C-alpha cells in the first residue's frame, strides 16, 4: 500500500470543472468543504451562498475561487488516489 502524495499543481480548473470534481466527492467530504468555506469567509451555516455557487447561480470573488480550487482539488486528488488503491 502506498501513501498519498498530493499532485503537483496543474492548470487552474474552470468553475464547471471544479463543480464536477466537487460532485464526485462523498457527502461527508462535501460537508467538510462547505464548513471550511463558510468559516473562512464568514458565512453562517444557514447561509445558502455555497449551495448557490455550486448550482452556478452566484459568481465567486477571486479569494473564494482560489480557496475552493485548493480545497476541492486536494480532496478530489485524494479521492482518485484512494479509488486506485482499492
N, CA, C and O atoms as a GROMACS GRO file, in nm:
protein
  344
    1UNK      N    1   0.085  -0.118   0.000
    1UNK     CA    2   0.000   0.000   0.000
    1UNK      C    3   0.089   0.124   0.000
    1UNK      O    4   0.181   0.135   0.081
    2UNK      N    5   0.064   0.214  -0.088
    2UNK     CA    6   0.141   0.338  -0.095
    2UNK      C    7   0.072   0.447  -0.015
    2UNK      O    8  -0.046   0.437   0.018
    3UNK      N    9   0.148   0.551   0.015
    3UNK     CA   10   0.089   0.664   0.087
    3UNK      C   11   0.052   0.773  -0.013
    3UNK      O   12   0.112   0.784  -0.120
    4UNK      N   13  -0.046   0.851   0.023
    4UNK     CA   14  -0.095   0.956  -0.065
    4UNK      C   15   0.004   1.071  -0.072
    4UNK      O   16   0.050   1.120   0.031
    5UNK      N   17   0.037   1.113  -0.192
    5UNK     CA   18   0.122   1.229  -0.216
    5UNK      C   19   0.043   1.329  -0.299
    5UNK      O   20   0.001   1.294  -0.410
    6UNK      N   21   0.020   1.450  -0.251
    6UNK     CA   22  -0.055   1.548  -0.331
    6UNK      C   23   0.011   1.571  -0.466
    6UNK      O   24   0.134   1.568  -0.478
    7UNK      N   25  -0.071   1.594  -0.567
    7UNK     CA   26  -0.023   1.616  -0.703
    7UNK      C   27   0.043   1.754  -0.713
    7UNK      O   28   0.011   1.845  -0.637
    8UNK      N   29   0.134   1.766  -0.809
    8UNK     CA   30   0.190   1.898  -0.835
    8UNK      C   31   0.082   1.983  -0.901
    8UNK      O   32   0.001   1.931  -0.977
    9UNK      N   33   0.080   2.111  -0.873
    9UNK     CA   34  -0.026   2.196  -0.928
    9UNK      C   35  -0.025   2.194  -1.081
    9UNK      O   36   0.080   2.204  -1.145
   10UNK      N   37  -0.142   2.181  -1.138
   10UNK     CA   38  -0.159   2.186  -1.282
   10UNK      C   39  -0.230   2.314  -1.318
   10UNK      O   40  -0.232   2.409  -1.240
   11UNK      N   41  -0.287   2.318  -1.436
   11UNK     CA   42  -0.362   2.438  -1.474
   11UNK      C   43  -0.485   2.456  -1.384
   11UNK      O   44  -0.545   2.358  -1.341
   12UNK      N   45  -0.521   2.578  -1.357
   12UNK     CA   46  -0.637   2.607  -1.273
   12UNK      C   47  -0.764   2.566  -1.346
   12UNK      O   48  -0.785   2.605  -1.461
   13UNK      N   49  -0.849   2.487  -1.280
   13UNK     CA   50  -0.971   2.441  -1.347
   13UNK      C   51  -1.074   2.553  -1.361
   13UNK      O   52  -1.073   2.651  -1.286
   14UNK      N   53  -1.162   2.536  -1.456
   14UNK     CA   54  -1.274   2.629  -1.471
   14UNK      C   55  -1.373   2.600  -1.359
   14UNK      O   56  -1.364   2.498  -1.291
   15UNK      N   57  -1.467   2.690  -1.339
   15UNK     CA   58  -1.568   2.668  -1.235
   15UNK      C   59  -1.650   2.544  -1.267
   15UNK      O   60  -1.688   2.472  -1.175
   16UNK      N   61  -1.678   2.518  -1.393
   16UNK     CA   62  -1.753   2.397  -1.431
   16UNK      C   63  -1.676   2.271  -1.395
   16UNK      O   64  -1.733   2.176  -1.342
   17UNK      N   65  -1.546   2.270  -1.423
   17UNK     CA   66  -1.463   2.154  -1.388
   17UNK      C   67  -1.456   2.137  -1.237
   17UNK      O   68  -1.460   2.025  -1.186
   18UNK      N   69  -1.447   2.247  -1.166
   18UNK     CA   70  -1.441   2.243  -1.021
   18UNK      C   71  -1.570   2.186  -0.963
   18UNK      O   72  -1.566   2.105  -0.870
   19UNK      N   73  -1.683   2.228  -1.016
   19UNK     CA   74  -1.812   2.178  -0.969
   19UNK      C   75  -1.825   2.029  -0.997
   19UNK      O   76  -1.875   1.955  -0.912
   20UNK      N   77  -1.781   1.984  -1.113
   20UNK     CA   78  -1.788   1.841  -1.145
   20UNK      C   79  -1.702   1.760  -1.049
   20UNK      O   80  -1.743   1.652  -1.007
   21UNK      N   81  -1.585   1.809  -1.015
   21UNK     CA   82  -1.499   1.739  -0.920
   21UNK      C   83  -1.563   1.737  -0.781
   21UNK      O   84  -1.553   1.638  -0.710
   22UNK      N   85  -1.628   1.846  -0.744
   22UNK     CA   86  -1.695   1.852  -0.615
   22UNK      C   87  -1.808   1.750  -0.608
   22UNK      O   88  -1.826   1.685  -0.504
   23UNK      N   89  -1.882   1.734  -0.715
   23UNK     CA   90  -1.996   1.641  -0.716
   23UNK      C   91  -1.954   1.496  -0.698
   23UNK      O   92  -2.034   1.415  -0.651
   24UNK      N   93  -1.832   1.462  -0.733
   24UNK     CA   94  -1.782   1.325  -0.721
   24UNK      C   95  -1.755   1.289  -0.575
   24UNK      O   96  -1.764   1.172  -0.538
   25UNK      N   97  -1.723   1.386  -0.493
   25UNK     CA   98  -1.686   1.361  -0.354
   25UNK      C   99  -1.804   1.306  -0.275
   25UNK      O  100  -1.920   1.330  -0.309
   26UNK      N  101  -1.772   1.231  -0.167
   26UNK     CA  102  -1.881   1.179  -0.084
   26UNK      C  103  -1.940   1.292   0.001
   26UNK      O  104  -1.881   1.398   0.016
   27UNK      N  105  -2.056   1.267   0.056
   27UNK     CA  106  -2.131   1.371   0.127
   27UNK      C  107  -2.055   1.426   0.248
   27UNK      O  108  -2.060   1.546   0.276
   28UNK      N  109  -1.986   1.340   0.317
   28UNK     CA  110  -1.911   1.384   0.435
   28UNK      C  111  -1.802   1.485   0.396
   28UNK      O  112  -1.781   1.585   0.464
   29UNK      N  113  -1.734   1.457   0.285
   29UNK     CA  114  -1.630   1.548   0.237
   29UNK      C  115  -1.691   1.678   0.186
   29UNK      O  116  -1.636   1.785   0.209
   30UNK      N  117  -1.804   1.668   0.117
   30UNK     CA  118  -1.873   1.789   0.071
   30UNK      C  119  -1.910   1.879   0.189
   30UNK      O  120  -1.893   2.000   0.183
   31UNK      N  121  -1.959   1.817   0.296
   31UNK     CA  122  -1.995   1.894   0.415
   31UNK      C  123  -1.872   1.962   0.475
   31UNK      O  124  -1.879   2.076   0.520
   32UNK      N  125  -1.759   1.891   0.476
   32UNK     CA  126  -1.635   1.948   0.530
   32UNK      C  127  -1.592   2.069   0.447
   32UNK      O  128  -1.555   2.172   0.503
   33UNK      N  129  -1.596   2.056   0.314
   33UNK     CA  130  -1.559   2.167   0.225
   33UNK      C  131  -1.652   2.285   0.249
   33UNK      O  132  -1.607   2.399   0.256
   34UNK      N  133  -1.781   2.258   0.260
   34UNK     CA  134  -1.880   2.364   0.283
   34UNK      C  135  -1.854   2.436   0.415
   34UNK      O  136  -1.859   2.559   0.422
   35UNK      N  137  -1.825   2.359   0.521
   35UNK     CA  138  -1.795   2.420   0.652
   35UNK      C  139  -1.669   2.505   0.646
   35UNK      O  140  -1.666   2.616   0.700
   36UNK      N  141  -1.564   2.452   0.581
   36UNK     CA  142  -1.439   2.528   0.569
   36UNK      C  143  -1.461   2.658   0.493
   36UNK      O  144  -1.408   2.763   0.531
   37UNK      N  145  -1.540   2.652   0.387
   37UNK     CA  146  -1.571   2.771   0.307
   37UNK      C  147  -1.646   2.873   0.391
   37UNK      O  148  -1.611   2.991   0.392
   38UNK      N  149  -1.750   2.828   0.461
   38UNK     CA  150  -1.830   2.919   0.544
   38UNK      C  151  -1.747   2.982   0.655
   38UNK      O  152  -1.759   3.101   0.682
   39UNK      N  153  -1.661   2.902   0.719
   39UNK     CA  154  -1.576   2.954   0.826
   39UNK      C  155  -1.475   3.056   0.773
   39UNK      O  156  -1.454   3.160   0.834
   40UNK      N  157  -1.414   3.025   0.661
   40UNK     CA  158  -1.311   3.112   0.604
   40UNK      C  159  -1.367   3.248   0.563
   40UNK      O  160  -1.303   3.351   0.582
   41UNK      N  161  -1.488   3.248   0.505
   41UNK     CA  162  -1.543   3.373   0.451
   41UNK      C  163  -1.657   3.432   0.533
   41UNK      O  164  -1.725   3.524   0.489
   42UNK      N  165  -1.678   3.378   0.654
   42UNK     CA  166  -1.771   3.439   0.747
   42UNK      C  167  -1.918   3.420   0.717
   42UNK      O  168  -2.001   3.501   0.758
   43UNK      N  169  -1.952   3.314   0.646
   43UNK     CA  170  -2.093   3.285   0.619
   43UNK      C  171  -2.147   3.195   0.730
   43UNK      O  172  -2.072   3.115   0.786
   44UNK      N  173  -2.274   3.207   0.762
   44UNK     CA  174  -2.333   3.121   0.864
   44UNK      C  175  -2.368   2.986   0.803
   44UNK      O  176  -2.370   2.970   0.681
   45UNK      N  177  -2.395   2.888   0.891
   45UNK     CA  178  -2.430   2.754   0.843
   45UNK      C  179  -2.562   2.754   0.767
   45UNK      O  180  -2.583   2.670   0.680
   46UNK      N  181  -2.650   2.849   0.798
   46UNK     CA  182  -2.779   2.854   0.729
   46UNK      C  183  -2.772   2.936   0.600
   46UNK      O  184  -2.870   2.942   0.526
   47UNK      N  185  -2.657   2.998   0.573
   47UNK     CA  186  -2.640   3.077   0.451
   47UNK      C  187  -2.633   2.984   0.330
   47UNK      O  188  -2.571   2.878   0.336
   48UNK      N  189  -2.697   3.023   0.221
   48UNK     CA  190  -2.702   2.938   0.102
   48UNK      C  191  -2.599   2.978  -0.004
   48UNK      O  192  -2.608   2.934  -0.119
   49UNK      N  193  -2.502   3.059   0.034
   49UNK     CA  194  -2.403   3.106  -0.063
   49UNK      C  195  -2.330   2.990  -0.130
   49UNK      O  196  -2.318   2.987  -0.252
   50UNK      N  197  -2.281   2.896  -0.052
   50UNK     CA  198  -2.207   2.784  -0.109
   50UNK      C  199  -2.294   2.702  -0.203
   50UNK      O  200  -2.251   2.665  -0.312
   51UNK      N  201  -2.416   2.675  -0.163
   51UNK     CA  202  -2.508   2.599  -0.248
   51UNK      C  203  -2.533   2.672  -0.380
   51UNK      O  204  -2.533   2.611  -0.486
   52UNK      N  205  -2.554   2.802  -0.373
   52UNK     CA  206  -2.577   2.880  -0.495
   52UNK      C  207  -2.453   2.882  -0.584
   52UNK      O  208  -2.465   2.883  -0.707
   53UNK      N  209  -2.335   2.882  -0.524
   53UNK     CA  210  -2.213   2.875  -0.604
   53UNK      C  211  -2.206   2.743  -0.681
   53UNK      O  212  -2.173   2.742  -0.799
   54UNK      N  213  -2.238   2.634  -0.613
   54UNK     CA  214  -2.229   2.502  -0.676
   54UNK      C  215  -2.340   2.479  -0.779
   54UNK      O  216  -2.329   2.389  -0.862
   55UNK      N  217  -2.444   2.558  -0.773
   55UNK     CA  218  -2.552   2.549  -0.872
   55UNK      C  219  -2.535   2.653  -0.982
   55UNK      O  220  -2.624   2.671  -1.066
   56UNK      N  221  -2.422   2.721  -0.982
   56UNK     CA  222  -2.389   2.824  -1.082
   56UNK      C  223  -2.488   2.940  -1.083
   56UNK      O  224  -2.512   3.000  -1.188
   57UNK      N  225  -2.545   2.971  -0.968
   57UNK     CA  226  -2.640   3.083  -0.960
   57UNK      C  227  -2.576   3.205  -0.894
   57UNK      O  228  -2.644   3.304  -0.868
   58UNK      N  229  -2.447   3.197  -0.868
   58UNK     CA  230  -2.379   3.306  -0.798
   58UNK      C  231  -2.233   3.309  -0.844
   58UNK      O  232  -2.172   3.204  -0.864
   59UNK      N  233  -2.179   3.426  -0.860
   59UNK     CA  234  -2.039   3.439  -0.900
   59UNK      C  235  -1.948   3.437  -0.778
   59UNK      O  236  -1.989   3.475  -0.668
   60UNK      N  237  -1.826   3.392  -0.799
   60UNK     CA  238  -1.725   3.387  -0.694
   60UNK      C  239  -1.638   3.511  -0.700
   60UNK      O  240  -1.612   3.566  -0.807
   61UNK      N  241  -1.592   3.554  -0.584
   61UNK     CA  242  -1.484   3.652  -0.586
   61UNK      C  243  -1.353   3.572  -0.598
   61UNK      O  244  -1.353   3.451  -0.577
   62UNK      N  245  -1.246   3.637  -0.631
   62UNK     CA  246  -1.119   3.570  -0.659
   62UNK      C  247  -1.070   3.488  -0.540
   62UNK      O  248  -1.025   3.375  -0.557
   63UNK      N  249  -1.077   3.544  -0.419
   63UNK     CA  250  -1.031   3.472  -0.299
   63UNK      C  251  -1.111   3.346  -0.275
   63UNK      O  252  -1.055   3.241  -0.243
   64UNK      N  253  -1.243   3.355  -0.292
   64UNK     CA  254  -1.328   3.237  -0.274
   64UNK      C  255  -1.295   3.130  -0.376
   64UNK      O  256  -1.287   3.011  -0.343
   65UNK      N  257  -1.275   3.171  -0.500
   65UNK     CA  258  -1.243   3.077  -0.607
   65UNK      C  259  -1.111   3.004  -0.578
   65UNK      O  260  -1.105   2.882  -0.588
   66UNK      N  261  -1.007   3.079  -0.544
   66UNK     CA  262  -0.878   3.016  -0.516
   66UNK      C  263  -0.885   2.923  -0.396
   66UNK      O  264  -0.823   2.816  -0.396
   67UNK      N  265  -0.961   2.962  -0.294
   67UNK     CA  266  -0.979   2.875  -0.179
   67UNK      C  267  -1.046   2.744  -0.220
   67UNK      O  268  -1.001   2.636  -0.182
   68UNK      N  269  -1.153   2.754  -0.299
   68UNK     CA  270  -1.224   2.634  -0.342
   68UNK      C  271  -1.139   2.548  -0.435
   68UNK      O  272  -1.145   2.425  -0.429
   69UNK      N  273  -1.060   2.611  -0.522
   69UNK     CA  274  -0.972   2.533  -0.609
   69UNK      C  275  -0.877   2.449  -0.525
   69UNK      O  276  -0.867   2.328  -0.545
   70UNK      N  277  -0.809   2.511  -0.430
   70UNK     CA  278  -0.714   2.437  -0.346
   70UNK      C  279  -0.783   2.328  -0.266
   70UNK      O  280  -0.735   2.215  -0.261
   71UNK      N  281  -0.895   2.360  -0.203
   71UNK     CA  282  -0.964   2.266  -0.116
   71UNK      C  283  -1.025   2.151  -0.194
   71UNK      O  284  -1.005   2.035  -0.158
   72UNK      N  285  -1.100   2.181  -0.298
   72UNK     CA  286  -1.168   2.075  -0.374
   72UNK      C  287  -1.067   1.988  -0.447
   72UNK      O  288  -1.083   1.866  -0.449
   73UNK      N  289  -0.964   2.047  -0.507
   73UNK     CA  290  -0.865   1.965  -0.578
   73UNK      C  291  -0.790   1.873  -0.483
   73UNK      O  292  -0.760   1.759  -0.519
   74UNK      N  293  -0.760   1.919  -0.363
   74UNK     CA  294  -0.694   1.833  -0.265
   74UNK      C  295  -0.781   1.712  -0.233
   74UNK      O  296  -0.733   1.599  -0.237
   75UNK      N  297  -0.908   1.735  -0.203
   75UNK     CA  298  -1.000   1.625  -0.171
   75UNK      C  299  -1.023   1.536  -0.293
   75UNK      O  300  -1.031   1.414  -0.280
   76UNK      N  301  -1.036   1.595  -0.410
   76UNK     CA  302  -1.060   1.518  -0.532
   76UNK      C  303  -0.938   1.431  -0.565
   76UNK      O  304  -0.954   1.314  -0.599
   77UNK      N  305  -0.819   1.486  -0.556
   77UNK     CA  306  -0.698   1.408  -0.583
   77UNK      C  307  -0.686   1.291  -0.486
   77UNK      O  308  -0.648   1.181  -0.526
   78UNK      N  309  -0.720   1.314  -0.359
   78UNK     CA  310  -0.718   1.206  -0.262
   78UNK      C  311  -0.822   1.100  -0.298
   78UNK      O  312  -0.795   0.981  -0.288
   79UNK      N  313  -0.941   1.144  -0.338
   79UNK     CA  314  -1.048   1.051  -0.378
   79UNK      C  315  -1.001   0.963  -0.494
   79UNK      O  316  -1.022   0.841  -0.491
   80UNK      N  317  -0.940   1.022  -0.595
   80UNK     CA  318  -0.891   0.946  -0.711
   80UNK      C  319  -0.782   0.848  -0.668
   80UNK      O  320  -0.780   0.733  -0.711
   81UNK      N  321  -0.691   0.894  -0.584
   81UNK     CA  322  -0.584   0.807  -0.536
   81UNK      C  323  -0.642   0.689  -0.457
   81UNK      O  324  -0.600   0.575  -0.476
   82UNK      N  325  -0.737   0.716  -0.368
   82UNK     CA  326  -0.796   0.611  -0.286
   82UNK      C  327  -0.870   0.508  -0.373
   82UNK      O  328  -0.866   0.389  -0.345
   83UNK      N  329  -0.937   0.554  -0.478
   83UNK     CA  330  -1.006   0.462  -0.569
   83UNK      C  331  -0.907   0.368  -0.636
   83UNK      O  332  -0.936   0.249  -0.653
   84UNK      N  333  -0.790   0.419  -0.674
   84UNK     CA  334  -0.689   0.336  -0.739
   84UNK      C  335  -0.630   0.234  -0.642
   84UNK      O  336  -0.588   0.126  -0.683
   85UNK      N  337  -0.626   0.269  -0.513
   85UNK     CA  338  -0.566   0.181  -0.413
   85UNK      C  339  -0.658   0.067  -0.372
   85UNK      O  340  -0.613  -0.028  -0.309
   86UNK      N  341  -0.785   0.074  -0.405
   86UNK     CA  342  -0.881  -0.030  -0.363
   86UNK      C  343  -0.858  -0.157  -0.439
   86UNK      O  344  -0.929  -0.256  -0.418
   0.00000   0.00000   0.00000
